Amino acid sequence: MLSTKTKLLLIAALAFVVVAGSMTSDALSRSSKTGAVVGGLIAGAAIGAAISSANHPTTVYVEERSKPKPNKWGESFSPKSGVRCYPAQHACYSSDGAYNANWTHKVYAR
């Protein structure tokens, strides 16, 4: 089976032969530029159609990326109001920013 490009090129060549053959030799000598332009346009259109109808992939597969791991330093919890504990540091702090040894021991003691 012929590919689409080959079919279009054969059609363009056949059209050029028909256009050029229909002219008499006298008309062909007078309008050789016209025949060349017409043949070029037909051939160009056929080539352009062959290129644009080439098989392009219609489905694009994109691999799913795993979600990034959360930042340990951003994870914190509050066992009591006014106290923040940070698992990455194994430490708790009061709301004023001071280290809270009491809550650190309660939460992270082993």
Sequence and secondary structure as in RCSB ss.txt:
>XXXX:A:sequence
MLSTKTKLLLIAALAFVVVAGSMTSDALSRSSKTGAVVGGLIAGAAIGAAISSANHPTTVYVEERSKPKPNKWGE
SFSPKSGVRCYPAQHACYSSDGAYNANWTHKVYAR
>XXXX:A:secstr
   HHHHHHHHHHHHHHHHHHHS HHHHHHTHHHHHHHHHHHHHHHHHHHHHTS                 GGG 
 EEEETTEEEETTTTEEEETTS B HHHHHHHH  
